[in-house]
Amino acid sequence: MPESVSPQPAAISAPRVRCAYRLVLPPGWVLIPVGDSADAAITNLVDRQFAGLPTDTYGPQKKRLGAGLRTIAAEARRAGGLDLVFPLAMPWLVPVSAGIVMSEVRTDAPSDTAVALLAERMQPSGPNATVARTRAGRCVREIVDLPRAPDGNGRLTVAAVRTVHYSWPVPGAPGSFLVSALTVSGAPIAEFEPIVEALTELFDVMMESVVWA
C-alpha cells in the first residue's frame, strides 16, 4: 500500500503547531489538504481521475466531483481540519460511504505530561472509549453509533450511522492533539451493518499505522 505524507502547513485563521504525521493508505484511498493548497490538490486529483475520458461525456461528472470536494474541504477547514482522507470508489454496490478528517485540536494543558494525563482522563468519559496503542503512541479511541429514525413517509434516509475518533497528544507540542475522525454514512439497514463494521476495521488498521513525521 502506498504511504502518504501529510502535506505542508496551510494558512489558517489562528496560529497553531502543525501536526506532522504519516499514515498508510489502502489502495483507492487518497489524502488531500484542506488549507490553501486544497484547490490545486483537488484539481490534480480530479484531472487524474478523469484522464483520457471524453470531456463531452464525463465533463459534468468531473465538475460535480471537483465542486463537491471543494465544498467538503472548505467545511473541514472551517472546523479546524488539516487533511481529508477518503476512497475514490467503493468496491461494493451499496449506498454506504466513508470519509476521514484529520484535525489539530488545542487545549490549555501546559506540557506534554499534562496532555498525556488528559488523554488518560478522557478514556473513561465515554461508554465506548478505550485507550488504543498505535505506532504514534497511546491514544483515545471512541466509537459512536448514530441510530436514525424513519422520516415522515416511513423511509430510512441516508445519514451518518457511525463515527470513530482517535486522539493523540502531539509530541513536542504542549496542549496539542491530533484527532482523526471517521464518519460512515448510509441507511441504517441491518444488511449494511457488515459494511459498516468492515470500514471501521479498515479505519482501525489505518490509524495503527500513524507515525510522527
C-alpha positions as CSV (number, residue, x, y, z in Angstrom):
1,M,0.0,0.0,0.0
2,P,1.3,3.5,-0.7
3,E,2.4,5.6,2.1
4,S,1.0,9.2,2.2
5,V,3.0,12.0,3.7
6,S,1.0,14.8,5.4
7,P,1.2,18.0,3.3
8,Q,2.9,21.2,4.3
9,P,1.3,23.7,6.7
10,A,-1.6,25.7,5.4
11,A,-2.6,29.3,6.1
12,I,-5.2,29.4,8.9
13,S,-7.1,32.0,11.0
14,A,-5.2,31.4,14.2
15,P,-1.6,30.3,14.9
16,R,-1.1,26.6,15.7
17,V,1.6,23.9,15.6
18,R,1.4,21.7,12.5
19,C,0.8,18.1,13.3
20,A,3.5,16.4,11.1
21,Y,2.3,12.8,10.7
22,R,2.2,10.0,8.2
23,L,-0.2,7.1,7.6
24,V,-0.5,4.2,5.2
25,L,-3.4,4.5,2.8
26,P,-5.2,1.4,1.4
27,P,-5.4,1.1,-2.4
28,G,-8.0,3.5,-3.8
29,W,-7.8,5.9,-0.8
30,V,-6.4,9.4,-1.2
31,L,-5.3,12.3,1.1
32,I,-5.8,16.0,0.3
33,P,-5.1,19.0,2.4
34,V,-7.9,21.4,3.3
35,G,-5.7,24.6,3.6
36,D,-4.6,27.0,0.9
37,S,-3.2,24.1,-1.3
38,A,-6.6,22.3,-1.3
39,D,-7.8,23.8,-4.6
40,A,-4.7,22.7,-6.5
41,A,-4.7,19.3,-4.9
42,I,-8.4,18.7,-5.8
43,T,-7.8,19.9,-9.4
44,N,-4.8,17.5,-9.8
45,L,-6.8,14.6,-8.2
46,V,-9.9,15.2,-10.4
47,D,-7.7,15.5,-13.5
48,R,-6.0,12.2,-12.8
49,Q,-9.3,10.5,-12.1
50,F,-10.8,11.6,-15.5
51,A,-7.6,11.4,-17.5
52,G,-8.2,10.1,-21.0
53,L,-12.0,10.2,-20.7
54,P,-14.1,12.2,-23.2
55,T,-14.9,15.7,-21.9
56,D,-18.3,15.8,-23.6
57,T,-19.4,12.6,-21.7
58,Y,-17.6,12.9,-18.4
59,G,-17.2,16.7,-18.1
60,P,-20.3,17.3,-15.9
61,Q,-19.4,14.4,-13.6
62,K,-15.8,15.8,-13.3
63,K,-17.2,19.2,-12.5
64,R,-19.6,17.9,-9.8
65,L,-16.8,15.8,-8.2
66,G,-14.5,18.8,-8.0
67,A,-17.2,21.1,-6.7
68,G,-18.2,18.6,-4.1
69,L,-14.7,18.0,-2.8
70,R,-14.1,21.8,-2.6
71,T,-17.2,22.2,-0.5
72,I,-16.2,19.4,1.8
73,A,-12.6,20.8,2.1
74,A,-14.0,24.3,2.9
75,E,-16.2,22.8,5.7
76,A,-13.3,20.8,7.1
77,R,-11.1,23.9,7.1
78,R,-13.7,26.0,9.0
79,A,-13.8,23.2,11.6
80,G,-10.1,23.2,12.0
81,G,-9.3,20.3,9.8
82,L,-5.8,19.6,8.3
83,D,-6.5,16.9,5.8
84,L,-9.2,14.8,4.2
85,V,-8.8,11.1,3.6
86,F,-11.4,9.2,1.6
87,P,-11.8,6.4,-1.1
88,L,-12.4,7.5,-4.7
89,A,-14.6,4.4,-5.2
90,M,-16.2,1.7,-3.1
91,P,-15.8,-2.0,-4.0
92,W,-19.4,-2.7,-3.2
93,L,-22.7,-1.6,-4.8
94,V,-24.5,-0.4,-1.6
95,P,-25.3,3.2,-0.5
96,V,-22.6,3.3,2.2
97,S,-19.8,5.8,2.2
98,A,-16.9,6.8,4.5
99,G,-14.5,9.8,5.0
100,I,-11.9,10.8,7.5
101,V,-11.0,14.3,8.7
102,M,-7.6,14.8,10.3
103,S,-7.5,17.8,12.7
104,E,-5.4,19.5,15.2
105,V,-7.1,20.4,18.5
106,R,-5.6,22.7,21.1
107,T,-6.1,22.5,24.8
108,D,-4.9,24.6,27.7
109,A,-2.7,21.8,29.0
110,P,0.7,23.3,29.8
111,S,3.0,20.4,29.0
112,D,3.3,17.0,27.3
113,T,2.8,15.3,30.6
114,A,-0.4,17.2,31.3
115,V,-1.7,16.3,27.8
116,A,-0.9,12.6,28.4
117,L,-2.7,12.8,31.7
118,L,-5.7,14.5,30.0
119,A,-5.8,11.7,27.4
120,E,-6.0,9.1,30.2
121,R,-8.8,11.0,31.8
122,M,-10.7,11.2,28.5
123,Q,-10.8,7.5,28.2
124,P,-13.5,6.7,30.8
125,S,-15.6,9.7,29.9
126,G,-17.5,7.8,27.3
127,P,-19.0,4.3,27.4
128,N,-17.4,3.3,24.1
129,A,-14.0,5.0,24.7
130,T,-10.8,3.0,25.2
131,V,-7.0,3.6,25.2
132,A,-5.5,2.2,22.0
133,R,-1.9,1.6,21.1
134,T,-0.6,2.7,17.7
135,R,2.8,3.4,16.1
136,A,2.3,7.0,17.1
137,G,1.8,6.0,20.8
138,R,-1.1,5.6,23.1
139,C,-4.3,7.4,22.1
140,V,-8.0,7.5,23.0
141,R,-10.4,5.7,20.6
142,E,-14.1,6.3,20.8
143,I,-16.9,4.8,18.7
144,V,-20.4,6.2,18.5
145,D,-23.3,4.6,16.6
146,L,-26.0,7.1,15.5
147,P,-29.4,5.4,15.1
148,R,-31.7,7.1,12.6
149,A,-35.5,7.1,12.7
150,P,-37.6,6.9,9.6
151,D,-38.7,10.2,8.0
152,G,-42.3,11.3,7.9
153,N,-43.0,9.0,5.0
154,G,-41.6,6.0,6.8
155,R,-38.4,5.9,4.7
156,L,-34.9,5.4,6.1
157,T,-32.8,8.3,4.9
158,V,-29.1,8.2,4.2
159,A,-27.1,9.9,7.0
160,A,-24.2,9.4,9.4
161,V,-24.6,6.0,11.1
162,R,-21.3,5.7,12.9
163,T,-18.3,7.9,14.0
164,V,-15.0,6.7,15.3
165,H,-12.4,9.1,16.8
166,Y,-8.7,8.7,17.6
167,S,-7.0,11.4,19.6
168,W,-3.2,11.5,20.1
169,P,-1.2,14.0,22.2
170,V,1.3,15.6,19.8
171,P,4.9,15.1,20.9
172,G,6.8,18.4,21.4
173,A,3.6,20.4,21.1
174,P,2.2,21.0,24.6
175,G,-1.6,21.3,24.6
176,S,-2.0,19.9,21.1
177,F,-3.9,16.8,20.0
178,L,-4.1,15.1,16.6
179,V,-7.7,13.9,16.1
180,S,-8.7,11.6,13.3
181,A,-12.5,11.3,12.8
182,L,-14.1,8.6,10.6
183,T,-17.7,9.2,9.5
184,V,-19.6,6.3,7.9
185,S,-22.9,7.3,6.2
186,G,-25.7,5.2,4.8
187,A,-29.1,4.0,5.5
188,P,-29.5,2.2,8.9
189,I,-30.3,-1.2,7.4
190,A,-29.3,-4.4,9.0
191,E,-27.9,-5.8,5.7
192,F,-25.4,-2.9,5.6
193,E,-24.0,-3.5,9.1
194,P,-21.2,-5.8,7.9
195,I,-20.0,-3.0,5.5
196,V,-20.0,-0.5,8.4
197,E,-18.0,-3.0,10.5
198,A,-15.6,-3.6,7.7
199,L,-15.0,0.1,7.2
200,T,-14.5,0.5,11.0
201,E,-11.9,-2.3,11.0
202,L,-10.1,-0.7,8.0
203,F,-10.0,2.6,9.8
204,D,-8.5,1.0,12.9
205,V,-5.8,-0.6,10.7
206,M,-5.1,2.8,9.1
207,M,-4.9,4.5,12.5
208,E,-2.5,1.9,13.8
209,S,-0.1,2.9,11.0
210,V,0.0,6.6,12.0
211,V,3.5,7.8,12.9
212,W,5.0,11.2,13.6
213,A,7.0,12.6,10.7
